[in-house]
Amino acid sequence: MLPADLLLTTATTSYAITVGPGLLETLPERLETLGLKGKIWLISDHQVFPIYGPRLEKPLKAKGYALETFIIPAGEASKNQNQLWELYTWLIAGGVERRDTIVALGGGVVGDLAGFVSATILRGVSFIQIPTTLLAMVDASIGGKTAINHTLGKNLIGAFQQPSLVLADTLTLKTLPLRELRAGWAEVIKHGVIRDAALFSLLEKHASELAGNEANSTFSLPEPLTGEVIRQAAAVKVAIVSADEKEQGERITLNYGHTLGHALEAATGYDTFLHGEAVAIGMHAAAQIAHALGLFTTEDVERQENLLSSYGLGTTFPSNVTAEQLMALTLHDKKVRNKRIRWVLPTKIGAVSVRDDVPEALIQTVLRARKA
Ligand SMILES: NC(=O)c1ccc[n+]([C@@H]2O[C@H](COP(=O)([O-])OP(=O)(O)OC[C@H]3O[C@@H](n4cnc5c(N)ncnc54)[C@H](O)[C@@H]3O)[C@@H](O)[C@H]2O)c1
């Protein structure tokens, strides 16, 4: 492990999260260090693979690794049972063995699907995450949650499957569409609000440089700052998952902004907002709820709103979604217990509390006030 790596330790395993520029080509030596000598089953999507696939394939073959590749269509729709079955068929027909390794190259969609396949094929084979979106680097690739969607809801069929390694090559963000980049910033900002005031301040300090370049859709932040910000944001997730792998306690705090964010995604048919965009709106609403309860100051509500806006994220619910619709949808949230919504609410920048006693009337008031 390099000194700059983060280490995630659970009751049963421990693995490195490595963040930096130009890491893709280091995969073979990292596999060797981990003692992973079997065949590599690379899963990617049709947008990511043509850009970055060859940068993995070449060094793997040069080191003598046997390699098979499967490319799925890009996008959330691939997290379904048909795609899952196709992957199983590919693996079984190709003679997958327990000593082999599945490598996910892509965003959270590829990671969630490939991770679930790796958890279930032959009752589990090794798994490596190579996230290529900002969201996946700071969130989805870390912590071992894997899933596919059911027609009745998102991420309902899944497993905890910790990877053996997370390799986040920050140079891959150069080709990430600007909107996807912004959606990722929502999760980075979320990590600052829930647990790391220094990260939040760093994001504020560099807001103008970091916000992405509108003109050419590139990631405008120079290294090593990019890597540093991503590493700090990833460290928040690492710390939380290390303390609470199976979401018995603190892991719920990662859900900040997600209760109303998920409701908004559902209310708009999952095709209007990217997940991060919906989470940003949910974070602002949660901050306002916290403020109304006397937990969060006006200044902190504004600081969060300003930061979200600096990173190109909106904070307003669209006018075609009613407060009643959103309220009804929040009750379907996976975090609901005994029909009570558990709200993750900020108490200051860098700290949150979990409350299940928020009066419905107060939530309705905040939701109505936020209409565009
Ligand atoms: N397991 C978890 O803990 C967890 C946490 C958060 C989200 N998720 C899941 O993650 C998924 C969303 O992930 P996402 O936001 O990464 O979206 P995504 O995987 O759909 O990727 C977004 C788009 O960007 C493209 N892309 C990815 N990397 C690129 C690159 N470097 N250059 C150019 N294009 C690139 C993809 O092809 C896709 O079209 C959801 O399914 C969500 O449920 C999982």
The ligand as an ORCA input file, in Angstrom:
! r2SCAN-3c Opt
* xyz 0 1
  N     -23.094      1.309     -4.125
  C     -23.193      2.490     -3.582
  O     -22.835      2.701     -2.423
  C     -23.742      3.610     -4.404
  C     -23.688      4.917     -3.916
  C     -24.154      5.941     -4.729
  C     -24.671      5.643     -5.979
  N     -24.715      4.358     -6.406
  C     -25.244      4.024     -7.730
  O     -24.382      4.630     -8.693
  C     -25.128      4.831     -9.900
  C     -24.802      6.186    -10.454
  O     -23.431      6.222    -10.724
  P     -22.775      7.383    -11.600
  O     -23.297      8.672    -11.173
  O     -21.331      7.119    -11.540
  O     -23.408      7.151    -13.037
  P     -23.080      6.186    -14.289
  O     -22.330      4.995    -13.885
  O     -24.369      6.003    -14.992
  O     -22.135      7.115    -15.166
  C     -22.662      8.307    -15.678
  C     -22.388      8.455    -17.176
  O     -21.051      8.876    -17.360
  C     -20.376      7.998    -18.256
  N     -18.988      7.974    -17.801
  C     -18.530      7.408    -16.663
  N     -17.233      7.701    -16.501
  C     -16.867      8.453    -17.556
  C     -15.657      9.084    -17.933
  N     -14.576      9.055    -17.155
  N     -15.613      9.757    -19.106
  C     -16.738      9.852    -19.873
  N     -17.931      9.306    -19.553
  C     -17.974      8.615    -18.399
  C     -21.110      6.700    -18.176
  O     -20.939      5.939    -19.336
  C     -22.552      7.177    -17.974
  O     -23.094      7.500    -19.210
  C     -26.586      4.636     -9.545
  O     -27.038      3.425    -10.079
  C     -26.601      4.595     -8.024
  O     -27.630      3.769     -7.530
  C     -24.253      3.346     -5.645
*
